[in-house]
């Protein structure tokens, strides 16, 4: 019901007020030729490059909520960590009267769909870390991707073959 109200308001040019409280997100990634590659999506309101995120869902753990957001917003699924890799803060805007913390859970992508729920509302783009750092404008968001790269590439856990076929 709330999503229908948001859609109605969006059609008439007014952005809905974002729910207060913490949010969670997925940081979709894979390893290709020894490099961390992350999946960015555009936000619906301003078209900024972000990672899938949303408010906590009733009856779901934070990581399950993050995985659900990745499925709806980016059409990807895979293995999600049960511990966040880091967090960043969403700033105050017209739709967001107070800053909101977003905790990000790494999601090693195993499957990518060409058709997904929010396909017509967002773009998605696989990017190596230097490119992702240039595209991301939210303060602190790129730092979380850097922390993931340090964890994944510094631990010897990576493989030189991609876990998912990267397509645009």
C-alpha positions as CSV (number, residue, x, y, z in Angstrom):
1,X,0.0,0.0,0.0
2,X,2.8,2.4,0.9
3,X,4.5,1.7,-2.5
4,X,1.3,2.6,-4.3
5,X,1.2,5.9,-2.5
6,X,4.9,6.6,-3.4
7,X,4.2,5.8,-7.0
8,X,1.2,8.1,-7.1
9,X,3.2,11.0,-5.6
10,X,6.1,10.3,-7.9
11,X,3.9,10.6,-11.0
12,X,2.9,14.1,-10.0
13,X,6.4,15.4,-9.5
14,X,6.4,15.4,-5.7
15,X,8.8,13.1,-3.9
16,X,7.4,11.3,-0.8
17,X,9.0,11.7,2.5
18,X,11.4,8.9,3.1
19,X,10.7,6.8,6.2
20,X,12.8,7.6,9.2
21,X,15.0,5.0,10.7
22,X,18.0,2.9,9.7
23,X,18.2,1.4,6.2
24,X,20.2,-1.5,4.9
25,X,21.7,-2.2,1.5
26,X,23.5,-4.7,-0.5
27,X,27.0,-4.2,-2.0
28,X,26.8,-6.5,-5.0
29,X,30.2,-7.6,-6.3
30,X,32.3,-10.2,-8.0
31,X,36.0,-10.7,-8.7
32,X,37.3,-10.5,-12.2
33,X,41.0,-11.0,-13.1
34,X,42.0,-10.2,-9.5
35,X,40.0,-7.0,-9.3
36,X,36.9,-6.2,-7.3
37,X,34.0,-5.3,-9.6
38,X,30.8,-3.7,-8.0
39,X,27.4,-3.3,-9.4
40,X,26.0,0.2,-9.2
41,X,22.5,1.3,-9.8
42,X,20.9,4.7,-10.3
43,X,18.7,6.2,-7.7
44,X,15.1,6.8,-8.9
45,X,14.9,10.4,-7.7
46,X,18.1,12.0,-8.7
47,X,19.8,9.4,-10.9
48,X,22.9,9.1,-8.7
49,X,25.0,6.0,-8.7
50,X,24.3,4.0,-5.5
51,X,24.0,0.4,-4.2
52,X,20.6,-1.2,-3.7
53,X,19.1,-0.2,-0.3
54,X,15.9,0.3,1.6
55,X,14.2,0.2,5.0
56,X,14.1,-2.8,7.2
57,X,11.3,-5.2,6.2
58,X,9.0,-6.8,8.8
59,X,9.9,-10.4,9.4
60,X,13.3,-10.3,7.6
61,X,16.8,-10.0,9.0
62,X,18.8,-7.0,7.9
63,X,20.8,-9.1,5.4
64,X,17.7,-10.7,4.0
65,X,16.2,-7.3,3.5
66,X,19.4,-6.2,1.7
67,X,19.4,-9.2,-0.5
68,X,15.7,-8.5,-1.3
69,X,16.5,-4.9,-2.3
70,X,19.3,-6.2,-4.6
71,X,16.9,-8.5,-6.3
72,X,14.2,-5.8,-6.8
73,X,16.4,-2.9,-7.7
74,X,19.3,-4.6,-9.6
75,X,18.0,-8.1,-10.6
76,X,20.9,-9.9,-8.8
77,X,21.1,-12.6,-6.2
78,X,23.9,-14.6,-4.6
79,X,25.6,-15.1,-1.3
80,X,25.1,-12.3,1.2
81,X,27.2,-11.7,4.3
82,X,25.4,-11.7,7.7
83,X,27.6,-8.9,8.9
84,X,27.8,-5.4,7.3
85,X,31.1,-4.3,5.8
86,X,30.4,-0.7,6.7
87,X,27.9,2.1,6.6
88,X,27.3,5.6,5.2
89,X,24.9,8.4,5.9
90,X,22.2,9.7,3.6
91,X,22.1,13.5,4.0
92,X,19.0,15.7,4.7
93,X,16.9,16.5,1.6
94,X,13.4,17.6,0.9
95,X,12.3,14.0,1.1
96,X,14.5,13.1,4.1
97,X,14.1,15.5,7.0
98,X,16.9,13.8,9.0
99,X,20.1,11.9,8.1
100,X,19.7,8.2,7.8
101,X,22.4,5.5,8.4
102,X,22.6,2.8,5.7
103,X,24.5,-0.4,6.7
104,X,25.8,-2.3,3.6
105,X,26.0,-6.1,3.4
106,X,28.4,-7.6,0.8
107,X,26.5,-9.7,-1.8
108,X,28.7,-12.0,-4.0
109,X,26.6,-12.1,-7.1
110,X,25.9,-15.5,-8.5
111,X,23.0,-14.7,-10.8
112,X,22.0,-11.7,-12.8
113,X,18.6,-11.4,-14.5
114,X,17.9,-9.3,-17.6
115,X,14.4,-8.6,-16.4
116,X,13.7,-7.5,-12.9
117,X,11.1,-5.5,-10.9
118,X,12.6,-2.0,-11.2
119,X,14.3,-2.4,-14.6
120,X,12.4,0.5,-16.2
121,X,13.2,2.8,-13.2
122,X,17.0,2.3,-12.8
123,X,20.1,1.7,-14.8
124,X,22.8,-0.7,-13.6
125,X,26.5,-0.7,-14.3
126,X,29.4,-3.0,-13.3
127,X,32.4,-1.0,-12.4
128,X,36.0,-1.6,-11.3
129,X,36.8,0.2,-8.1
130,X,38.6,3.3,-9.6
131,X,35.6,3.9,-11.8
132,X,33.1,3.3,-9.0
133,X,34.9,5.8,-6.9
134,X,34.5,8.4,-9.6
135,X,30.8,7.7,-10.2
136,X,29.7,7.5,-6.5
137,X,28.8,11.0,-5.1
138,X,27.4,10.0,-1.7
139,X,30.0,10.8,0.9
140,X,31.4,7.6,2.5
141,X,29.7,5.2,0.1
142,X,32.8,4.6,-2.0
143,X,34.8,4.0,1.2
144,X,32.6,1.0,2.0
145,X,33.5,-0.5,-1.4
146,X,37.2,0.2,-0.8
147,X,36.9,-1.7,2.6
148,X,35.3,-4.6,0.8
149,X,38.1,-4.7,-1.8
150,X,40.7,-4.7,1.0
151,X,38.9,-7.6,2.7
152,X,38.4,-9.6,-0.5
153,X,41.7,-9.0,-2.3
154,X,43.9,-8.9,0.8
155,X,42.7,-12.2,2.2
156,X,43.5,-14.4,-0.7
157,X,39.9,-15.4,-0.9
158,X,39.4,-14.2,-4.5
159,X,39.3,-16.3,-7.6
160,X,40.4,-15.1,-11.1
161,X,37.2,-16.3,-12.7
162,X,34.0,-14.2,-12.4
163,X,31.2,-15.6,-10.3
164,X,28.6,-14.1,-12.7
165,X,28.6,-13.2,-16.3
166,X,28.8,-9.4,-16.4
167,X,26.4,-7.9,-19.0
168,X,25.1,-4.4,-19.6
